[in-house]
Amino acid sequence: MVVVIKLPKFTPRERPWLRETLWCLASGAVLQAGPCGVDCLSRVAFSAQGLLADGRRTIPSAGGIYPLHLYVLSAGGFSMGEGAWRYDPLSHSLEEVEEPGDLFDGFLVTAEARRTYAFYGERGYRYVRLEVGHALQNLLLSLTSHGLPASVEMVALELSDRETPCARVTLRREAGAPCRGFQLEPSIALDRAFLERRSVREYAKKSVDLEALLRVLKWSLGELTPGGRPYPRLQGGYRVEAVVVASRVKGLEKGVYAFNPRSMELEPLRLGDYADELCSISLRQYCVCRAPATVVLGGEGLVSEVEAGLVAQNMYLNAVQESLGTVAVGAFEDEGLSALTGIERPLYLLPLGYPAR
Ligand SMILES: Cc1cc2nc3c(=O)[nH]c(=O)nc-3n(C[C@H](O)[C@H](O)[C@H](O)COP(=O)(O)O)c2cc1C
């Protein structure tokens, strides 16, 4: 008989804040040590794949297809003892897997890529890798918020017709250094950001403030600590770069700018109005055509697609913090975008603007 563990309802906490968690993830320190009981498992699983009241999930998905699955594995480190369980977002419960294979303490993200492939063809495989990044980032943030340091290992980047294990997240047992030494203005609670993230495609006419744009970039892919960005290093490095196409940013001339993750500054690449060109490159998607600013993420190799998903998830969460809206856009003309931004392999467009009322 398959054992089903009903998880307690996801209850958002007031702390930790989004940005203290991001800072701790960048520094490799832990917020507070603690075991992961059912409340913690409930929050961690919900953060990565949870179903929201309106039928969406905590992470975006191309075409709303949701091809990913989340498994909890326990070699004895979780309170349920040894075994493997598949998370069911619909019932918010864990279903035991009958032949679990090699066990470790942590999580496995798998993909049924054929579902996205059927819709989007080859491009669909990229979308699935981007989505793996979105799920991993929420998972890592939630684990960090529970004082559980973890490491990420990519298992497979080439996807197939069958359900493929993509990433393994292993809990690290060593007691981490406590996360201290930063001064922050209060920000929104991490759990609240998970609940409020959504794709926003219609923006008010209002310009975006340069300071707000820089904060979104800083807290999504800036080096918050020496050499440490607010997401895990995949295969030992960071590969993703960001370029901003600015049309209506208060305090910034129209143009194309590279974001420097060390100095957290925007460096001009070319000045001028590129809104129409970008609109056409985005296949005239109105969210990009009307956005005051659009962030372009790119990077080499399949692993950078997962990394772009990590960064884009941070951008969604930080947009909530700044009362901005964004949407992950994967459909565009690659060559045109590369020529406009100088990014050899563009992966994502993230328009930013204040949501239209
Ligand atoms: C890999 C990926 C590619 C996407 N591409 C587009 C796109 O080209 N245009 C668009 O409007 N939305 C795009 N989206 C956003 C999804 O349509 C959106 O996440 C989905 O409708 C669920 O809505 P939600 O994000 O508000 O939960 C993409 C999302 C992902 C993850």
The ligand as an ORCA input file, in Angstrom:
! r2SCAN-3c Opt
* xyz 0 1
  C      10.458     29.201    -19.688
  C       9.293     30.168    -19.743
  C       9.010     30.857    -20.921
  C       7.933     31.757    -20.953
  N       7.723     32.484    -22.100
  C       6.714     33.391    -22.130
  C       6.524     34.195    -23.280
  O       7.263     34.106    -24.280
  N       5.519     35.132    -23.246
  C       4.699     35.281    -22.144
  O       3.809     36.134    -22.160
  N       4.859     34.507    -21.023
  C       5.841     33.587    -20.998
  N       6.057     32.839    -19.852
  C       5.214     33.054    -18.652
  C       4.113     31.980    -18.499
  O       3.138     32.169    -19.500
  C       3.484     32.062    -17.088
  O       4.452     31.696    -16.147
  C       2.271     31.160    -16.923
  O       1.198     31.628    -17.703
  C       1.816     31.068    -15.466
  O       1.504     32.329    -14.932
  P       2.222     32.922    -13.623
  O       3.667     33.091    -13.932
  O       1.495     34.219    -13.336
  O       2.045     31.927    -12.506
  C       7.113     31.933    -19.807
  C       7.405     31.221    -18.625
  C       8.490     30.368    -18.592
  C       8.810     29.646    -17.319
*
